[in-house]
Amino acid sequence: MPGKDSLAGEGLVLEARNLVKQFGGMRAVDGVSIALARGEMVGLIGPNGAGKTTMFNLIAGSLKPSAGGIWIGGVDVSQEGPHRRIGRGIGRTFQIPRPFAEMTVLENVLTGAQGQSGERNWMNFLRPGRVASEEKAAEEKARSLLDFLLLAPLALEPARVLSGGQRKLLELARILMADPQAILLDEPAAGVNPALLELIIDRVSALNAQGRTILLIEHNMDMVARLCSRVVVMAAGKLLAEGKPADVARDPAVIDAYLGGAA
């Protein structure tokens, strides 16, 4: 059961309650609440400027809320940064991935490994066997993830050779190195060719089938409808609608928000 400092219900991986983010006189997020049940895949949609990315940044910890709270697994994490939230099982991707261009694809994935003993210099001298064993296990895991995401043939190539869609897959592999229970995906379809988009949809669906909870920002409504059982709509920083994709698509308020904004 959640602790007494939590508002998250049993079975919820993540809950954001009445979130507000103020920049000067503007509220980019204005009293929005969202909850993710374990194993659920939810779409977060809305016209440009709706506040979706700010909401993601609040949940991931790169921004702190002006008001409201965030709970992960029943623990209040509202003031914790991204690194602590990754440790609690929340990973996020970015709309525009920025891999280390001159490092290999495999090396980029390995940067996502958490809690490696070799990160502490003294362990390399006092426990070299342990460090070597952990590094071997991490490399095996990274190669397995690259295989899962069909990037294995590029493992030893520099990341700069990857296409935009392949970079999105690489970033997903890096996040998966931390074994997140919930993944925040920021526009994985943006700028991706149709063939690679099908691969991304298939792999995201497979991750969800494995029990991963996923929150997806996406403008590709076909992708959202295919993947998500529930959709949350934001407009002008506020929660506008919530429900099944087909129901939300027929909501007059949602239609008006898109036609009046950036449909």
Phi, psi and chi 1 to 4 in degrees:
 res  aa     phi    psi   chi1   chi2   chi3   chi4
   1 MET       -  147.5  -67.1  -69.2  -68.8      -
   2 PRO   -62.9  152.8  -18.9   30.3      -      -
   3 GLY   -69.7  172.5      -      -      -      -
   4 LYS   -69.5  -16.9   63.5 -178.1 -179.6  179.9
   5 ASP   -87.1    6.9   63.3  -21.3      -      -
   6 SER  -110.2  145.7  167.0      -      -      -
   7 LEU  -104.8   -3.8  -64.3  175.1      -      -
   8 ALA   -73.0  133.2      -      -      -      -
   9 GLY   -78.0  163.4      -      -      -      -
  10 GLU   -62.0  134.7 -170.5  172.2    4.7      -
  11 GLY    90.5   -5.9      -      -      -      -
  12 LEU   -87.5  130.1  -67.2 -178.4      -      -
  13 VAL   -78.9  -40.4  172.0      -      -      -
  14 LEU  -145.4  140.0 -177.5  147.5      -      -
  15 GLU  -140.1  129.6 -177.4  176.8   17.5      -
  16 ALA  -112.7  127.4      -      -      -      -
  17 ARG  -122.6  119.2  179.2   69.1   65.8   90.5
  18 ASN    53.3   44.7  -61.4  -36.9      -      -
  19 LEU   -69.9  136.9  -76.9 -173.6      -      -
  20 VAL  -131.0  134.9  172.9      -      -      -
  21 LYS  -131.5  116.4 -176.0   58.3 -175.3  178.2
  22 GLN  -108.3  131.0 -170.5  126.3   -1.8      -
  23 PHE  -117.5  100.3  -63.7  102.3      -      -
  24 GLY    63.3 -125.1      -      -      -      -
  25 GLY   -91.3    4.2      -      -      -      -
  26 MET  -107.9  134.6 -177.5 -168.9   75.4      -
  27 ARG   -99.9  102.5  -75.0 -164.9  171.5 -168.6
  28 ALA   -71.7  -32.1      -      -      -      -
  29 VAL  -128.8  130.1  173.1      -      -      -
  30 ASP  -131.7   82.6 -170.0    2.2      -      -
  31 GLY    75.3   38.1      -      -      -      -
  32 VAL   -93.0  135.3  177.5      -      -      -
  33 SER  -120.6  141.3  -61.7      -      -      -
  34 ILE  -152.3  142.7 -173.8  170.1      -      -
  35 ALA  -132.9  140.8      -      -      -      -
  36 LEU  -119.5  121.1  -60.9  178.0      -      -
  37 ALA   -81.9  155.7      -      -      -      -
  38 ARG   -58.8  128.4 -166.6  170.3  -52.4  -81.2
  39 GLY    82.0    4.8      -      -      -      -
  40 GLU   -86.5  149.5 -169.4  176.5   20.5      -
  41 MET  -121.1  118.8  178.7  136.5   44.3      -
  42 VAL  -122.5  135.9  176.5      -      -      -
  43 GLY   -94.8  136.2      -      -      -      -
  44 LEU  -112.4  110.3  178.6   59.4      -      -
  45 ILE  -125.7  171.3   68.2  170.7      -      -
  46 GLY   155.5  161.4      -      -      -      -
  47 PRO   -65.3  165.3   23.3  -33.0      -      -
  48 ASN   -55.6  138.9  -69.8  -26.7      -      -
  49 GLY    82.0    9.9      -      -      -      -
  50 ALA   -74.1  -21.0      -      -      -      -
  51 GLY   106.1   10.5      -      -      -      -
  52 LYS   -64.1  -47.6  -54.9 -177.8  -61.5  -63.7
  53 THR   -67.0  -37.8  -62.8      -      -      -
  54 THR   -62.0  -39.5  -58.3      -      -      -
  55 MET   -61.4  -43.9 -172.8   70.9  177.6      -
  56 PHE   -59.7  -46.0 -112.2   40.3      -      -
  57 ASN   -63.3  -33.2  -70.3  -24.0      -      -
  58 LEU   -67.4  -45.3  -70.1  169.2      -      -
  59 ILE   -66.8  -38.7  -66.8  172.2      -      -
  60 ALA   -77.3  -18.8      -      -      -      -
  61 GLY   100.3   -0.6      -      -      -      -
  62 SER   -77.8  -14.9   52.2      -      -      -
  63 LEU  -127.0  148.3  -71.4  176.2      -      -
  64 LYS  -103.2  140.8  -71.5 -175.0  170.1   58.1
  65 PRO   -69.8  146.7   24.3  -32.2      -      -
  66 SER   -75.3  -27.7  -55.5      -      -      -
  67 ALA  -158.7  164.1      -      -      -      -
  68 GLY    89.1 -178.7      -      -      -      -
  69 GLY  -145.5  162.5      -      -      -      -
  70 ILE  -132.0  132.3  -59.0  165.0      -      -
  71 TRP  -123.4  134.4  -71.6  -98.4      -      -
  72 ILE  -118.0  119.1  -64.4  173.1      -      -
  73 GLY    55.9   32.1      -      -      -      -
  74 GLY    87.5    1.1      -      -      -      -
  75 VAL  -107.3  132.0  176.9      -      -      -
  76 ASP   -71.6  115.4 -173.1  -13.6      -      -
  77 VAL  -117.0   17.6  -60.3      -      -      -
  78 SER   -54.5  -31.1  -55.5      -      -      -
  79 GLN  -105.1    5.8  -60.8  -55.4  -50.0      -
  80 GLU   -85.6  149.9  -68.4 -174.9   -6.1      -
  81 GLY   -87.5  179.8      -      -      -      -
  82 PRO   -58.8  -40.4  -22.2   31.8      -      -
  83 HIS   -63.2  -42.1 -176.1   71.6      -      -
  84 ARG   -65.3  -35.9  -68.6  -66.8  -59.4  -85.9
  85 ARG   -73.3  -33.9  -64.6 -166.5 -164.1 -176.6
  86 ILE   -60.8  -41.8  -70.2  172.9      -      -
  87 GLY   -63.1  -25.1      -      -      -      -
  88 ARG   -91.2    2.2  -65.4 -169.7 -174.7  -81.3
  89 GLY   101.3   18.4      -      -      -      -
  90 ILE  -115.5  115.3  -56.6  -63.5      -      -
  91 GLY  -115.8  151.3      -      -      -      -
  92 ARG  -138.6  148.8   66.3   88.1   51.0   92.1
  93 THR  -105.1  171.6   65.9      -      -      -
  94 PHE  -119.2  153.7  -67.3   86.0      -      -
  95 GLN   -58.7  -39.4 -178.5 -179.1  -11.3      -
  96 ILE  -117.7   99.6  -57.6  174.3      -      -
  97 PRO   -66.6  145.2  -14.2   28.1      -      -
  98 ARG  -130.5   78.6  -68.0 -176.8  174.6   86.0
  99 PRO   -69.9  167.1   28.0  -35.0      -      -
 100 PHE   -75.5  104.7  -62.7  102.1      -      -
 101 ALA   -61.1  -37.0      -      -      -      -
 102 GLU   -91.3   -9.6  -61.9  -52.4  -41.9      -
 103 MET   -80.7  154.8  -69.5  170.3   57.5      -
 104 THR   -69.8  163.9   68.3      -      -      -
 105 VAL   -57.5  -44.9  169.4      -      -      -
 106 LEU   -61.8  -44.7  177.7   61.4      -      -
 107 GLU   -62.0  -37.9  -71.9  168.2  -19.2      -
 108 ASN   -61.3  -42.9  -91.0  -88.0      -      -
 109 VAL   -63.3  -40.5  178.2      -      -      -
 110 LEU   -63.7  -22.6  -73.7  168.1      -      -
 111 THR   -65.5  -16.4   63.7      -      -      -
 112 GLY   -84.8   -7.4      -      -      -      -
 113 ALA   -64.4  138.6      -      -      -      -
 114 GLN  -109.7  146.0  -58.6  -68.6  -54.9      -
 115 GLY    65.5   32.7      -      -      -      -
 116 GLN   -75.6  132.4  -63.5  -69.7  103.0      -
 117 SER   -60.1  -33.8  -62.9      -      -      -
 118 GLY   -65.1  -11.4      -      -      -      -
 119 GLU   -68.9  -20.0  -66.3  172.4    0.0      -
 120 ARG  -100.6  115.3  -68.1  165.6  -72.3  178.7
 121 ASN   -53.2  -41.0  -73.3  -25.8      -      -
 122 TRP   -64.1  -26.6   60.2  -90.4      -      -
 123 MET   -66.5  -28.7  -73.1  -67.5  -71.3      -
 124 ASN   -66.1  -23.9  -69.1  -80.2      -      -
 125 PHE   -95.1  -39.2  -62.1   99.0      -      -
 126 LEU   -88.5  -29.3  -63.4 -177.8      -      -
 127 ARG  -134.0   56.6  -62.5  -72.5 -171.4  -85.5
 128 PRO   -61.9  -33.4   22.8  -34.0      -      -
 129 GLY   -65.2  -42.1      -      -      -      -
 130 ARG   -64.2  -44.5  175.4  176.5  171.4  179.9
 131 VAL   -60.5  -45.6  171.0      -      -      -
 132 ALA   -63.6  -40.1      -      -      -      -
 133 SER   -63.9  -43.3  177.2      -      -      -
 134 GLU   -65.4  -40.0  -71.6 -178.4   -1.9      -
 135 GLU   -65.3  -38.4  -71.6  177.7  -12.0      -
 136 LYS   -65.0  -44.3 -179.7 -179.4  178.5 -177.9
 137 ALA   -63.5  -40.1      -      -      -      -
 138 ALA   -64.5  -41.2      -      -      -      -
 139 GLU   -66.1  -39.9 -179.2  170.8  -22.1      -
 140 GLU   -62.4  -41.0  -70.6  174.1   -6.6      -
 141 LYS   -65.5  -43.5 -179.6  177.5  179.6  178.5
 142 ALA   -62.4  -42.9      -      -      -      -
 143 ARG   -65.6  -36.2  -71.8 -175.3  179.5  -83.5
 144 SER   -64.1  -40.3  175.7      -      -      -
 145 LEU   -67.4  -39.4  -71.0  171.0      -      -
 146 LEU   -63.6  -36.5  -71.3  175.0      -      -
 147 ASP   -65.8  -44.0 -171.8   53.1      -      -
 148 PHE   -59.1  -36.6  171.1   71.4      -      -
 149 LEU   -97.8   11.9  -64.6  167.5      -      -
 150 LEU    59.4   34.0  -57.8 -170.4      -      -
 151 LEU  -109.7    1.4  -69.4  175.5      -      -
 152 ALA   -54.7  -39.9      -      -      -      -
 153 PRO   -63.6  -15.6  -23.9   35.2      -      -
 154 LEU  -104.7   10.0  -62.1  167.0      -      -
 155 ALA   -53.8  -38.7      -      -      -      -
 156 LEU  -100.6    7.8  -58.8 -178.7      -      -
 157 GLU   -86.3  150.0  -63.2  -68.4  -28.9      -
 158 PRO   -66.2  144.0   22.2  -31.9      -      -
 159 ALA   -61.7  -20.9      -      -      -      -
 160 ARG   -64.6  -18.2   58.5  179.6  161.3   76.6
 161 VAL   -81.7  -10.0  -51.8      -      -      -
 162 LEU   -75.0  146.3  -60.5 -177.8      -      -
 163 SER   -73.6  171.8   69.1      -      -      -
 164 GLY   -59.1  -43.0      -      -      -      -
 165 GLY   -66.7  -39.5      -      -      -      -
 166 GLN   -65.5  -33.3  -70.7  171.5  -32.5      -
 167 ARG   -66.2  -34.7  -68.5 -175.8 -179.5 -155.0
 168 LYS   -65.4  -40.3  -71.0  176.0 -176.3  -79.1
 169 LEU   -65.9  -39.3  -70.8  167.7      -      -
 170 LEU   -61.7  -44.4  172.3   59.4      -      -
 171 GLU   -63.6  -37.7 -174.5  171.8   55.4      -
 172 LEU   -63.6  -42.1 -179.0   55.8      -      -
 173 ALA   -60.2  -42.6      -      -      -      -
 174 ARG   -61.6  -42.8 -178.9  178.7   57.9   79.1
 175 ILE   -64.1  -39.6  -70.9  -61.1      -      -
 176 LEU   -67.1  -20.0  -70.0  170.8      -      -
 177 MET   -59.9  -25.3  -78.3  -65.9  -69.8      -
 178 ALA   -89.3    2.4      -      -      -      -
 179 ASP    52.9   53.1  -75.2  -35.2      -      -
 180 PRO   -69.7  144.1   29.6  -36.2      -      -
 181 GLN   -84.1  -22.1   57.8  179.5  -43.3      -
 182 ALA  -134.5  139.1      -      -      -      -
 183 ILE  -123.5  130.2  -55.2  172.2      -      -
 184 LEU   -99.9  113.4  -46.9  179.0      -      -
 185 LEU  -104.9  117.9  -65.6  177.0      -      -
 186 ASP  -100.0  100.4 -167.0  -11.8      -      -
 187 GLU    48.7   61.8  -64.1 -159.8   34.2      -
 188 PRO   -65.8  -18.5   24.1  -34.5      -      -
 189 ALA   -89.7  -11.8      -      -      -      -
 190 ALA   -63.8  123.9      -      -      -      -
 191 GLY    72.1   17.8      -      -      -      -
 192 VAL  -103.7  136.8  176.5      -      -      -
 193 ASN   -70.4  156.2   70.1   60.8      -      -
 194 PRO   -56.1  -39.2  -27.3   35.9      -      -
 195 ALA   -66.1  -43.9      -      -      -      -
 196 LEU   -71.7  -31.1 -157.2   51.6      -      -
 197 LEU   -61.0  -40.7  176.5   56.9      -      -
 198 GLU   -62.0  -38.2  -74.7  -58.5  -45.1      -
 199 LEU   -64.6  -44.2  171.5   61.2      -      -
 200 ILE   -61.3  -45.0  -69.3  173.6      -      -
 201 ILE   -59.3  -44.5  -69.9  173.0      -      -
 202 ASP   -63.3  -43.1  178.4   75.2      -      -
 203 ARG   -71.7  -38.6  -62.9  -64.2   82.1 -172.0
 204 VAL   -63.8  -41.3  169.8      -      -      -
 205 SER   -62.4  -39.9  179.9      -      -      -
 206 ALA   -65.2  -40.4      -      -      -      -
 207 LEU   -62.7  -41.9  -71.0  170.4      -      -
 208 ASN   -64.4  -39.1 -176.6 -124.9      -      -
 209 ALA   -64.3  -26.2      -      -      -      -
 210 GLN   -76.9   -6.3  -67.1  170.3    6.2      -
 211 GLY   106.9    2.6      -      -      -      -
 212 ARG   -74.3  138.1  -47.8 -103.4 -171.7 -172.6
 213 THR   -87.0  135.9  -56.0      -      -      -
 214 ILE  -134.0  132.0  -64.1  173.6      -      -
 215 LEU  -114.0  124.0  180.0   62.0      -      -
 216 LEU  -120.9  118.0  170.0   73.2      -      -
 217 ILE   -89.2  127.8  -71.5 -179.1      -      -
 218 GLU  -160.8  138.8 -171.7   49.1   66.8      -
 219 HIS   -91.9  -16.9  -75.7  -71.4      -      -
 220 ASN   -77.5   97.4 -174.5  -38.5      -      -
 221 MET   -69.4  -26.6  -68.1  -53.2  -62.0      -
 222 ASP   -63.8  -42.9  176.4   64.6      -      -
 223 MET   -62.8  -44.2 -179.9  179.0 -177.5      -
 224 VAL   -60.8  -45.0  171.9      -      -      -
 225 ALA   -65.4  -34.5      -      -      -      -
 226 ARG   -73.8  -31.6  -71.6  169.9   61.9 -177.4
 227 LEU  -101.0  -34.0  -72.8  173.7      -      -
 228 CYS  -102.8  137.0  -60.1      -      -      -
 229 SER   -86.5  -18.4   58.4      -      -      -
 230 ARG  -142.2  144.7 -178.7  163.6   61.2   95.3
 231 VAL  -128.1  136.6  174.2      -      -      -
 232 VAL  -113.0  128.9  174.6      -      -      -
 233 VAL  -110.6  128.5 -172.5      -      -      -
 234 MET  -112.0  149.6  -71.8 -177.6   65.7      -
 235 ALA  -152.6  131.5      -      -      -      -
 236 ALA    51.9   38.0      -      -      -      -
 237 GLY    83.9   -5.7      -      -      -      -
 238 LYS  -111.5  159.7  -64.8  179.1  179.1  -70.4
 239 LEU   -75.9  120.3  179.5   66.1      -      -
 240 LEU   -98.4  -41.4 -178.9   64.1      -      -
 241 ALA  -160.5  162.5      -      -      -      -
 242 GLU  -155.0  138.7 -175.9  173.7   -3.6      -
 243 GLY   160.8 -165.5      -      -      -      -
 244 LYS   -67.7  148.7  -64.9  179.0  179.3  179.5
 245 PRO   -52.8  -44.2  -28.4   35.7      -      -
 246 ALA   -65.4  -39.2      -      -      -      -
 247 ASP   -68.3  -42.9  -64.7  -23.4      -      -
 248 VAL   -63.5  -38.1  165.7      -      -      -
 249 ALA   -64.1  -22.8      -      -      -      -
 250 ARG   -96.7   -3.2  -67.5 -168.3  -65.0  -94.5
 251 ASP   -69.9  121.6 -172.1  -42.5      -      -
 252 PRO   -57.0  -36.5  -24.8   34.1      -      -
 253 ALA   -66.1  -37.4      -      -      -      -
 254 VAL   -69.0  -45.1  174.2      -      -      -
 255 ILE   -58.9  -43.3  -65.9  169.8      -      -
 256 ASP   -65.1  -39.4 -177.9   64.2      -      -
 257 ALA   -63.3  -41.9      -      -      -      -
 258 TYR   -72.5  -42.5  -89.2   95.4      -      -
 259 LEU   -69.5  -29.7  -68.6  177.8      -      -
 260 GLY   -87.7   -7.8      -      -      -      -
 261 GLY  -115.7 -108.2      -      -      -      -
 262 ALA  -131.2   64.7      -      -      -      -
 263 ALA   -61.4      -      -      -      -      -
